[in-house]
């Protein structure tokens, strides 16, 4: 309790926008949180309350009988656990330091990640232990609606390949009313992609088990949420490339199921899927898939790379599809949304010569709330000669502690801070749209030109004495000039940062970045103090590799202008 109060007090002291909202709210000059009926999306109708229990009509082959042989390595979110035969009951009640690790166990998220040589009888063994302890729906984390939906989907996918664990059909049918009773709807201002996942769980459960009411409710949620959580160009509005990939997978799953069942909503699911797929060619940089925004604990990003242009279709989620489903999905791949249309929704891809990069500047300035975006306005991921040069490190975990918060901030991005402040204040779900517009100023402009890009942002204007920030990227052959201008008055501390996984060494007044292949890049910033600190680059939830954070600092009077030169050698 005390720790929470201290943290909130520090947030308030460091956030003039939040203080302004509190004052305006106290004076009733800005509205409070909009009213809503929790767990009851209005599109389900005023009389809708939940779902009745439905008897499963479908039959499944039984999972392989008998006890598993040998140990099993369970890949959970942020941690891998080795399970020995007979240790299932102890595993099920084990407590983990990160709740997402705990939830991935209850979601059976480790099942799709099992290796080809892993004994499938392990699933029945762990399921039996889980049923013994958690088989009756309750209010615990094991039956949180998102967790229940994921568990059902993962077990049904396993059943299609290996058969259903014993006594699973009746319990899985009970998942539908349990999910429906606690749908993650909290008004438009505070409902995330979780509500869509609730609908996905209901829909796939309903079709697989023959539950008509669950199917219809899931279909309605998916149709409405598909229109709500994606921006007009097809990109997920929540500000994360991994989550966009994840939700693209979700719509691929429900479209394939709807197509197989001849369902009427298949056309609408296909429309959303096509739009989401059309964004992926812009995200697929040559050196790697950039993990901008949060990294989801649901599955490693690499498990979904089969959806990307030119990727192998034989591994990961795509590799687990039936050949006929894979062919149907492949027929929908290939189209790309117009780059200017994508830019209007906050994302811009730029390629010139040996350079290729991805930029994000949310059209509202603030990261979308609720969402998974970071303080990355003015930041970017940049590749040179098809190799990652400056990367977005993603985020390692959701733990409310220093390291998790650090990777959301501008300190962990290739952007700029003024007096330690991020480009925009932290967003809150209860901020009214008019208040957000007033605090953020005009929308940030990220425009393309022949030799690069230009950004203009009013986000720092909330700070005393700080004006408009303009940033430019100018590419000429092997050289990039990264220029910054900040209007205003008074003295301020300006820190520009670059994140890289390349080896960094000092070279006179500059830095040499060395790639594992022997490539070299020179970075110079005249008139600034340059330091290098260790960091991490996250490849999956809780799984990082060493990286370096280059900090380029000046104490300066405003207005100010500075440049960073980056040149391939």
C-alpha positions as CSV (number, residue, x, y, z in Angstrom):
1,X,0.0,0.0,0.0
2,X,2.7,2.5,1.0
3,X,4.8,1.6,-2.1
4,X,1.8,2.3,-4.3
5,X,1.1,5.6,-2.6
6,X,4.7,6.7,-3.0
7,X,4.7,5.7,-6.7
8,X,1.5,7.7,-7.3
9,X,2.9,10.7,-5.5
10,X,6.0,10.6,-7.6
11,X,4.0,10.3,-10.8
12,X,1.9,13.3,-9.8
13,X,4.9,15.4,-9.0
14,X,6.5,14.6,-12.4
15,X,3.4,15.0,-14.5
16,X,2.1,18.6,-15.0
17,X,-0.6,17.3,-17.3
18,X,-2.1,15.0,-14.6
19,X,-1.9,17.8,-12.1
20,X,-3.8,20.1,-14.6
21,X,-6.5,17.4,-15.1
22,X,-7.0,17.1,-11.3
23,X,-7.4,20.9,-10.9
24,X,-9.8,21.1,-13.9
25,X,-11.8,18.1,-12.7
26,X,-12.1,19.6,-9.2
27,X,-13.4,22.8,-10.8
28,X,-15.7,20.7,-13.1
29,X,-14.1,22.2,-16.1
30,X,-13.4,18.8,-17.7
31,X,-15.7,15.7,-17.6
32,X,-15.0,12.7,-15.5
33,X,-15.0,9.1,-16.7
34,X,-17.9,8.3,-19.1
35,X,-20.6,6.0,-17.6
36,X,-20.7,2.4,-18.8
37,X,-22.2,-0.9,-17.8
38,X,-19.2,-3.1,-17.0
39,X,-19.0,-6.4,-18.8
40,X,-22.0,-5.6,-21.0
41,X,-21.1,-4.2,-24.5
42,X,-24.1,-2.2,-25.7
43,X,-24.1,-3.9,-29.0
44,X,-25.2,-7.1,-27.3
45,X,-28.5,-5.5,-26.4
46,X,-30.0,-3.9,-23.3
47,X,-31.4,-7.2,-22.1
48,X,-28.2,-9.3,-22.5
49,X,-26.6,-10.5,-19.3
50,X,-24.6,-13.7,-20.0
51,X,-24.8,-17.0,-21.7
52,X,-26.5,-20.2,-20.4
53,X,-24.7,-23.4,-20.1
54,X,-24.9,-25.3,-23.4
55,X,-24.3,-29.1,-23.8
56,X,-21.4,-29.8,-26.3
57,X,-22.7,-31.6,-29.4
58,X,-19.3,-32.3,-31.1
59,X,-17.2,-35.4,-30.4
60,X,-13.4,-35.6,-30.5
61,X,-10.9,-38.4,-30.6
62,X,-9.3,-39.0,-27.3
63,X,-5.8,-37.8,-26.5
64,X,-3.1,-40.5,-26.3
65,X,-3.6,-42.6,-23.1
66,X,-1.0,-43.4,-20.5
67,X,1.6,-41.5,-18.5
68,X,4.2,-39.3,-20.3
69,X,7.8,-40.5,-20.5
70,X,10.8,-38.3,-19.8
71,X,10.8,-34.6,-18.7
72,X,9.1,-31.7,-20.5
73,X,10.4,-28.2,-20.9
74,X,7.4,-25.8,-20.7
75,X,8.1,-22.5,-22.3
76,X,6.1,-20.0,-20.2
77,X,6.0,-16.3,-20.5
78,X,9.4,-15.1,-19.4
79,X,10.5,-18.4,-17.9
80,X,11.2,-22.0,-19.0
81,X,10.3,-24.7,-16.5
82,X,11.4,-28.4,-16.6
83,X,8.6,-30.8,-15.5
84,X,9.4,-34.3,-14.4
85,X,6.8,-37.1,-14.5
86,X,4.7,-36.9,-11.4
87,X,5.3,-33.2,-10.8
88,X,2.1,-32.0,-12.5
89,X,0.1,-31.3,-9.3
90,X,3.0,-29.3,-7.8
91,X,3.5,-27.3,-11.0
92,X,-0.2,-26.3,-11.2
93,X,-0.1,-24.5,-7.8
94,X,3.4,-23.1,-8.1
95,X,3.6,-19.3,-7.7
96,X,5.8,-17.3,-10.0
97,X,7.2,-13.8,-9.5
98,X,5.5,-12.4,-12.7
99,X,1.8,-12.9,-12.9
100,X,2.1,-13.3,-16.7
101,X,4.2,-16.4,-16.2
102,X,1.5,-17.7,-13.9
103,X,-1.2,-16.9,-16.4
104,X,0.7,-18.5,-19.3
105,X,0.6,-21.8,-17.3
106,X,-3.2,-21.5,-16.8
107,X,-3.6,-20.5,-20.4
108,X,-1.8,-23.7,-21.5
109,X,0.2,-21.3,-23.7
110,X,3.1,-23.7,-23.6
111,X,1.1,-26.3,-25.5
112,X,1.5,-24.8,-29.0
113,X,5.2,-24.3,-28.3
114,X,5.9,-28.0,-27.6
115,X,8.6,-29.5,-29.8
116,X,7.8,-32.2,-32.3
117,X,9.6,-34.8,-30.1
118,X,7.7,-33.8,-26.9
119,X,5.3,-36.5,-25.6
120,X,1.8,-35.3,-26.3
121,X,0.6,-37.3,-23.3
122,X,2.0,-34.5,-21.1
123,X,-1.0,-32.3,-22.0
124,X,-3.4,-34.9,-20.6
125,X,-1.3,-35.2,-17.5
126,X,-1.1,-31.5,-16.8
127,X,-4.8,-31.0,-17.7
128,X,-5.8,-33.7,-15.2
129,X,-3.9,-31.9,-12.5
130,X,-5.3,-28.6,-13.5
131,X,-8.9,-30.0,-13.5
132,X,-8.3,-31.4,-10.0
133,X,-7.4,-28.0,-8.6
134,X,-9.2,-25.5,-10.9
135,X,-11.8,-27.4,-12.8
136,X,-14.8,-25.4,-11.5
137,X,-15.2,-21.8,-12.7
138,X,-14.5,-19.2,-10.0
139,X,-13.2,-15.7,-9.6
140,X,-9.5,-16.6,-9.5
141,X,-6.9,-15.7,-12.1
142,X,-7.2,-19.2,-13.5
143,X,-10.7,-18.2,-14.8
144,X,-10.0,-14.6,-15.8
145,X,-11.9,-14.3,-19.1
146,X,-8.8,-13.7,-21.3
147,X,-7.0,-16.6,-19.7
148,X,-10.1,-18.9,-20.1
149,X,-10.4,-17.9,-23.7
150,X,-6.7,-18.6,-24.4
151,X,-6.8,-21.9,-22.6
152,X,-9.8,-23.1,-24.6
153,X,-8.3,-22.1,-27.9
154,X,-4.9,-23.7,-27.2
155,X,-6.5,-27.0,-26.0
156,X,-8.9,-27.1,-29.0
157,X,-5.9,-26.6,-31.4
158,X,-4.1,-29.4,-29.6
159,X,-7.2,-31.6,-29.9
160,X,-7.4,-31.2,-33.7
161,X,-3.9,-32.7,-33.9
162,X,-3.8,-35.2,-31.0
163,X,-7.2,-35.6,-29.6
164,X,-9.0,-34.0,-26.6
165,X,-7.8,-34.7,-23.0
166,X,-10.2,-36.7,-20.9
167,X,-13.2,-34.9,-19.4
168,X,-12.2,-31.8,-21.4
169,X,-15.4,-31.3,-23.5
170,X,-17.7,-30.5,-20.6
171,X,-15.2,-28.3,-18.9
172,X,-14.5,-26.4,-22.1
173,X,-18.2,-25.9,-22.7
174,X,-18.3,-24.3,-19.2
175,X,-15.7,-21.8,-20.3
176,X,-18.2,-20.1,-22.5
177,X,-20.6,-18.8,-19.8
178,X,-17.6,-18.1,-17.5
179,X,-16.1,-15.8,-20.2
180,X,-19.4,-14.2,-21.1
181,X,-20.2,-13.3,-17.4
182,X,-17.0,-11.2,-17.2
183,X,-16.5,-9.8,-20.7
184,X,-13.7,-7.2,-20.6
185,X,-15.9,-4.3,-21.6
186,X,-15.3,-1.1,-19.5
187,X,-16.6,1.5,-21.9
188,X,-15.0,2.5,-25.2
189,X,-12.4,4.5,-23.3
190,X,-11.1,1.6,-21.3
191,X,-11.7,-1.5,-23.4
192,X,-8.7,-3.0,-25.1
193,X,-8.1,-5.9,-27.5
194,X,-9.0,-8.2,-24.6
195,X,-12.7,-7.9,-25.5
196,X,-12.0,-9.1,-29.0
197,X,-10.1,-12.0,-27.5
198,X,-13.1,-12.8,-25.3
199,X,-15.2,-13.0,-28.5
200,X,-12.6,-15.1,-30.3
201,X,-12.7,-17.6,-27.4
202,X,-16.5,-17.8,-27.5
203,X,-16.6,-18.1,-31.2
204,X,-14.0,-20.8,-31.6
205,X,-15.5,-22.7,-28.6
206,X,-19.0,-22.4,-30.0
207,X,-18.0,-23.7,-33.5
208,X,-15.8,-26.5,-32.2
209,X,-18.2,-27.8,-29.5
210,X,-21.5,-27.0,-31.2
211,X,-22.6,-24.3,-28.8
212,X,-25.0,-22.0,-30.9
213,X,-25.4,-19.2,-28.4
214,X,-21.7,-18.9,-27.7
215,X,-21.0,-18.9,-31.5
216,X,-23.5,-16.1,-32.1
217,X,-22.3,-14.0,-29.2
218,X,-18.7,-14.4,-30.2
219,X,-19.5,-13.5,-33.8
220,X,-21.2,-10.3,-32.8
221,X,-18.3,-9.2,-30.5
222,X,-15.7,-9.9,-33.2
223,X,-17.6,-8.0,-35.9
224,X,-18.0,-4.9,-33.6
225,X,-14.5,-5.1,-32.2
226,X,-12.9,-5.5,-35.6
227,X,-14.4,-2.1,-36.5
228,X,-13.3,-0.5,-33.2
229,X,-9.7,-1.6,-32.4
230,X,-8.2,-1.2,-35.8
231,X,-7.5,2.2,-37.4
232,X,-8.9,2.9,-40.9
233,X,-5.8,1.7,-42.7
234,X,-5.9,-1.7,-40.9
235,X,-3.3,-1.2,-38.2
236,X,-4.1,-2.0,-34.6
237,X,-4.6,1.3,-32.8
238,X,-2.8,0.1,-29.6
239,X,0.7,1.1,-30.8
240,X,2.6,-2.3,-30.8
241,X,3.9,-4.2,-33.9
242,X,3.8,-7.5,-32.0
243,X,0.2,-7.0,-30.9
244,X,-0.7,-6.1,-34.4
245,X,0.8,-9.4,-35.6
246,X,-1.0,-11.2,-32.7
247,X,-4.4,-9.7,-33.6
248,X,-3.8,-10.4,-37.3
249,X,-3.3,-14.1,-36.3
250,X,-6.6,-13.9,-34.2
251,X,-8.6,-12.8,-37.2
252,X,-6.9,-15.4,-39.4
253,X,-8.1,-18.0,-37.0
254,X,-11.7,-16.9,-36.8
255,X,-11.9,-16.3,-40.6
256,X,-10.6,-19.9,-41.3
257,X,-13.2,-21.3,-38.8
258,X,-16.0,-19.2,-40.3
259,X,-15.0,-20.2,-43.8
260,X,-15.0,-23.9,-42.9
261,X,-18.4,-23.6,-41.3
262,X,-19.9,-21.5,-44.1
263,X,-20.8,-18.8,-41.6
264,X,-22.2,-15.4,-42.8
265,X,-19.7,-13.4,-40.8
266,X,-16.8,-14.9,-42.8
267,X,-17.0,-12.0,-45.2
268,X,-16.6,-9.4,-42.5
269,X,-13.8,-11.3,-40.8
270,X,-12.0,-11.6,-44.2
271,X,-12.3,-7.8,-44.7
272,X,-10.7,-7.1,-41.3
273,X,-8.0,-9.8,-41.9
274,X,-7.1,-8.4,-45.3
275,X,-6.7,-4.9,-43.9
276,X,-4.5,-6.2,-41.0
277,X,-2.4,-8.3,-43.4
278,X,-1.8,-5.3,-45.7
279,X,0.1,-3.5,-42.9
280,X,2.6,-6.3,-42.4
281,X,4.8,-5.6,-45.5
282,X,5.5,-2.2,-44.1
283,X,6.6,-3.7,-40.7
284,X,8.8,-6.3,-42.3
285,X,12.3,-4.7,-42.4
286,X,15.1,-6.5,-44.0
287,X,17.2,-7.1,-40.9
288,X,14.5,-8.1,-38.5
289,X,10.9,-7.6,-37.5
290,X,10.9,-4.4,-35.3
291,X,9.3,-4.9,-31.9
292,X,8.0,-1.4,-31.4
293,X,5.7,-1.1,-28.4
294,X,4.9,-3.9,-25.9
295,X,5.9,-7.5,-26.5
296,X,3.0,-9.8,-25.7
297,X,3.3,-12.7,-23.3
298,X,0.9,-14.7,-25.4
299,X,3.5,-16.2,-27.6
300,X,7.0,-15.3,-28.9
301,X,7.0,-12.9,-31.8
302,X,8.9,-15.5,-33.9
303,X,5.9,-17.9,-33.6
304,X,4.0,-15.6,-35.9
305,X,6.6,-14.6,-38.4
306,X,5.1,-17.0,-41.0
307,X,2.6,-14.2,-41.7
308,X,5.3,-11.9,-42.9
309,X,6.3,-11.5,-46.6
310,X,9.0,-13.9,-47.7
311,X,9.0,-15.8,-44.4
312,X,8.9,-19.6,-44.0
313,X,5.4,-20.9,-43.8
314,X,6.5,-24.3,-42.4
315,X,7.3,-23.2,-38.8
316,X,5.5,-21.6,-35.9
317,X,1.8,-21.0,-36.0
318,X,1.6,-21.2,-39.8
319,X,3.4,-24.5,-39.7
320,X,0.8,-25.9,-37.3
321,X,-2.1,-25.2,-39.7
322,X,-3.6,-27.9,-41.8
323,X,-2.2,-27.7,-45.3
324,X,-5.6,-26.7,-46.7
325,X,-6.0,-23.9,-44.2
326,X,-2.5,-22.7,-44.9
327,X,-3.2,-22.5,-48.6
328,X,-6.4,-20.5,-48.0
329,X,-4.5,-18.0,-45.9
330,X,-1.6,-17.8,-48.3
331,X,-4.0,-16.8,-51.0
332,X,-4.9,-13.7,-49.0
333,X,-1.3,-12.6,-48.4
334,X,0.6,-10.2,-50.6
335,X,-1.3,-6.9,-50.7
336,X,0.1,-3.8,-49.0
337,X,-1.8,-0.7,-47.8
338,X,-0.7,2.6,-49.4
339,X,2.2,4.1,-47.5
340,X,0.5,7.5,-47.2
341,X,-2.7,5.9,-45.9
342,X,-0.6,4.1,-43.2
343,X,1.2,7.3,-42.4
344,X,-2.1,9.0,-41.7
345,X,-2.7,6.5,-39.0
346,X,0.7,7.0,-37.3
347,X,3.2,4.7,-39.0
348,X,5.7,5.4,-41.8
349,X,8.1,3.1,-43.6
350,X,11.0,4.7,-45.5
351,X,13.5,3.1,-47.8
352,X,16.4,4.8,-49.6
353,X,19.5,3.0,-51.0
354,X,21.1,1.0,-48.2
355,X,18.7,2.5,-45.6
356,X,15.4,1.1,-44.4
357,X,13.4,2.1,-41.4
358,X,10.1,2.3,-39.5
359,X,8.7,5.3,-37.7
360,X,5.8,5.7,-35.3
361,X,4.1,8.9,-34.3
362,X,0.6,8.4,-32.9
363,X,-1.9,10.8,-34.6
364,X,-3.1,11.9,-31.2
365,X,0.4,12.6,-29.8
366,X,-0.5,10.6,-26.7
367,X,-0.1,6.8,-27.0
368,X,-3.5,5.3,-27.4
369,X,-5.2,4.3,-24.1
370,X,-5.8,1.5,-23.4
371,X,-3.0,0.2,-25.5
372,X,0.5,-1.1,-25.7
373,X,2.4,1.9,-27.2
374,X,5.5,3.5,-25.9
375,X,7.0,7.0,-25.8
376,X,8.3,6.6,-29.4
377,X,7.3,9.9,-31.1
378,X,10.5,11.0,-32.9
379,X,12.0,7.5,-32.4
380,X,12.5,4.9,-35.2
381,X,14.1,1.6,-36.0
382,X,16.7,1.9,-38.7
383,X,18.5,-0.8,-40.7
384,X,21.6,-0.2,-42.9
385,X,22.5,-2.7,-45.6
386,X,19.8,-5.1,-44.4
387,X,21.3,-5.1,-40.8
388,X,19.7,-3.6,-37.7
389,X,21.6,-0.5,-36.8
390,X,19.4,1.4,-34.3
391,X,16.7,-0.7,-32.8
392,X,13.6,-0.4,-30.7
393,X,14.2,-2.7,-27.7
394,X,10.6,-3.5,-27.0
395,X,9.6,-4.3,-23.4
396,X,10.6,-7.2,-21.3
397,X,7.7,-7.6,-18.9
398,X,4.6,-5.9,-17.4
399,X,5.9,-5.9,-13.8
400,X,5.2,-2.5,-12.2
401,X,8.8,-1.9,-11.4
402,X,11.7,0.2,-12.7
403,X,12.9,-1.9,-15.6
404,X,9.4,-2.4,-17.0
405,X,8.6,1.3,-16.9
406,X,12.1,2.2,-18.2
407,X,11.4,0.4,-21.5
408,X,8.1,2.3,-22.1
409,X,9.8,5.7,-21.7
410,X,11.7,7.7,-24.2
411,X,14.9,6.7,-22.5
412,X,14.7,3.3,-24.2
413,X,14.0,4.8,-27.6
414,X,15.9,6.6,-30.4
415,X,14.3,9.9,-29.6
416,X,14.8,12.9,-27.3
417,X,14.0,14.1,-23.8
418,X,13.9,17.6,-22.4
419,X,14.7,18.0,-18.7
420,X,14.1,14.2,-18.4
421,X,10.5,14.5,-19.8
422,X,9.1,12.2,-22.5
423,X,7.8,13.8,-25.7
424,X,4.2,13.5,-24.4
425,X,2.7,13.1,-21.0
426,X,1.4,9.7,-19.9
427,X,-2.1,9.1,-21.2
428,X,-5.0,8.2,-18.9
429,X,-8.2,6.4,-19.8
430,X,-10.3,9.0,-18.0
431,X,-8.8,12.0,-19.9
432,X,-11.6,13.5,-22.1
433,X,-10.7,13.8,-25.8
434,X,-10.9,17.7,-25.6
435,X,-8.5,17.7,-22.7
436,X,-6.1,15.4,-24.6
437,X,-6.2,17.7,-27.6
438,X,-5.5,20.8,-25.5
439,X,-2.6,19.2,-23.7
440,X,-1.0,17.5,-26.7
441,X,-1.4,20.5,-29.1
442,X,-1.7,19.9,-32.8
443,X,-1.2,16.3,-34.0
444,X,2.5,15.5,-34.7
445,X,3.4,15.7,-38.4
446,X,5.7,13.0,-39.8
447,X,6.2,13.8,-43.5
448,X,8.3,12.2,-46.1
449,X,10.6,14.1,-48.5
450,X,12.9,13.0,-51.2
451,X,16.0,12.4,-49.0
452,X,14.3,11.5,-45.7
453,X,11.7,12.6,-43.3
454,X,10.6,15.5,-41.1
455,X,8.8,15.5,-37.8
456,X,7.1,18.4,-36.0
457,X,5.8,17.9,-32.5
458,X,4.2,20.2,-29.9
459,X,4.4,17.6,-27.1
460,X,7.1,19.4,-25.1
461,X,5.1,22.7,-25.1
462,X,3.5,21.5,-21.8
463,X,6.9,22.2,-20.2
464,X,7.7,25.7,-19.1
465,X,9.8,27.6,-21.6
466,X,9.9,24.8,-24.2
467,X,8.4,25.2,-27.7
468,X,8.0,23.1,-30.9
469,X,10.4,20.3,-31.5
470,X,11.4,19.6,-35.1
471,X,13.5,16.6,-36.2
472,X,14.8,15.7,-39.6
473,X,16.4,12.6,-41.1
474,X,18.5,13.3,-44.2
475,X,20.0,10.4,-46.1
476,X,22.8,10.8,-48.7
477,X,24.6,7.6,-49.8
478,X,26.1,6.0,-46.7
479,X,25.4,9.1,-44.5
480,X,22.5,10.1,-42.3
481,X,22.3,13.6,-40.7
482,X,19.8,13.5,-37.8
483,X,18.9,17.1,-37.0
484,X,17.0,18.5,-34.0
485,X,15.6,21.9,-33.4
486,X,13.8,23.0,-30.2
487,X,12.1,26.4,-29.8
488,X,11.7,28.1,-26.5
489,X,13.6,30.0,-23.9
490,X,15.8,29.4,-20.8
491,X,18.3,26.7,-20.1
492,X,17.4,23.1,-20.4
493,X,19.0,19.6,-20.6
494,X,18.5,17.9,-23.9
495,X,19.3,14.2,-24.2
496,X,19.2,12.3,-27.5
497,X,19.5,8.6,-27.4
498,X,20.3,5.7,-29.8
499,X,19.8,2.0,-29.0
500,X,21.9,-0.6,-30.7
501,X,22.9,-4.3,-30.5
502,X,26.1,-3.6,-32.3
503,X,29.4,-3.5,-30.4
504,X,30.2,0.1,-29.4
505,X,33.7,1.5,-29.1
506,X,35.1,5.1,-28.8
507,X,37.0,6.6,-31.7
508,X,38.4,10.0,-31.1
509,X,35.3,12.3,-30.5
510,X,32.9,9.8,-32.0
511,X,31.8,6.2,-31.7
512,X,32.4,3.2,-34.0
513,X,29.5,0.6,-34.1
514,X,30.7,-2.8,-35.2
515,X,28.5,-5.6,-36.5
516,X,29.1,-9.3,-36.0
517,X,29.8,-9.5,-39.7
518,X,32.6,-6.9,-39.5
519,X,30.5,-3.9,-40.7
520,X,31.3,-0.5,-39.2
521,X,29.4,2.7,-38.7
522,X,30.7,6.0,-37.3
523,X,28.5,8.1,-35.1
524,X,29.5,11.7,-34.2
525,X,27.7,14.5,-32.3
526,X,29.7,17.8,-32.2
527,X,29.5,19.8,-29.1
528,X,27.7,17.1,-27.0
529,X,28.7,14.8,-24.2
530,X,28.4,11.2,-25.3
531,X,28.1,8.2,-23.0
532,X,27.3,4.5,-23.4
533,X,25.3,2.5,-20.9
534,X,24.3,-1.2,-21.0
535,X,20.8,-2.1,-22.0
536,X,18.7,-5.0,-23.2
537,X,16.9,-5.8,-26.5
538,X,13.8,-8.0,-25.9
539,X,13.2,-10.8,-28.4
540,X,10.2,-12.2,-26.6
541,X,8.4,-11.5,-23.3
542,X,11.1,-11.7,-20.6
543,X,13.8,-12.8,-23.0
544,X,16.4,-10.2,-23.8
545,X,19.9,-9.9,-25.3
546,X,22.6,-7.4,-24.5
547,X,22.4,-4.0,-26.2
548,X,23.8,-0.5,-25.7
549,X,22.2,2.8,-25.1
550,X,24.1,5.8,-26.5
551,X,23.2,9.0,-24.7
552,X,24.1,12.3,-26.3
553,X,23.6,15.2,-23.8
554,X,23.8,19.0,-23.9
555,X,23.0,21.7,-21.3
556,X,21.8,24.5,-23.6
557,X,19.8,27.7,-23.9
558,X,16.7,27.5,-26.1
559,X,16.2,27.9,-29.0
560,X,18.7,25.2,-29.9
561,X,19.8,23.1,-32.9
562,X,22.0,20.0,-32.9
563,X,23.1,17.3,-35.3
564,X,24.1,13.7,-35.2
565,X,26.0,12.2,-38.1
566,X,25.8,8.5,-38.8
567,X,28.0,7.2,-41.6
568,X,28.7,3.7,-42.9
569,X,32.4,2.9,-43.3
